[in-house]
Amino acid sequence: YFVYILRSLKNGKYYIGQTQDLESRIKVHNSAKARWTKRYQPWELIHSEIYTRRCDAMKREKFLKNIGGIRERLNEIVSGKL
């Protein structure tokens, strides 16, 4: 399982999610099939983490979504400090 962070190339917004198939999920985000993310396409993957259990990936996703000030904390996340 993967936890991932995407950045919109259109306006710089971030999206945090978790999935079992990262490659397919990014394709969905960059297609008309994605409900929330389609209006901010295209998206680029800027960070991902691997987990063996879905429950661990979901806990990490929840943590990242709730830390607040994601733009300020992004460098910490990507560098592995958070």
N, C-alpha and C positions, 0 to 999 in steps of 0.2 A: 504494500500500500504506500501511497505517496501523499505527502502534504506539499502543496505548491503555492507559489506566489507569482501572479501574472501582473504585468504593467501594460496599460493601454498606450499604444503608440499615438492614439488620437488626442488624448487629453491628460495622460499621466496618472490616471486612477489606478488603484491596486485592487486585485481580487485574490482572495485566499480560499483554497479549497482542498479537498482530499479525494483521492480516487484510487482504484486498483490498476487502471490502465492510463498512465499519464499522457502518452502520445495521442491516444484516441480522444481523451478529454480536452486537450488543447485544440484539436481539430474542431470539436464541438463548439468550444468557446469562440472560435473564429468562423463559425458558420451561422446560418439563419436559425438553426435549431436551438441555440442558447437564448433563453428568455431575457435574463438581465444583462448579460455581457454583449449581446449582439449590437447594441447601440454604441458601444465603446470600442469596437474593432478597428484595427487589428490589435491582438494581444501578443506579448512576448513573455516567455518564461524567464524569470530572473532568479528564481531559487526553488529548489526542491529537496525534500528529505524522504528517506525510505524507512518504512516500518514493517515488521513482520506481522503485526496484528492490527486489524482495522480499529479496534478500540483505542489503541495507542495513537494512531493517526488522527482519530477524531478528537482525542484529548488535546493533542498538539494544535490542531486546527482551531479549536475553541480558545485555547490560550492565545494564539496569535491574533485572533479576531477581537479579543478583549483587552489587549495591552494598551490600546489607545495610542494616538500619535504615531500611526504606522509609518508615515514618511520619516519621522525623526528616528525611529527605531529600526528602520530597514537595514541600515549598515550593520547594526549589531546582529540582526538575524542572519544576514548573508555571511558575516564573518564568523558565525558560530558562537558568539558571546551571549546570545539569548535563546 
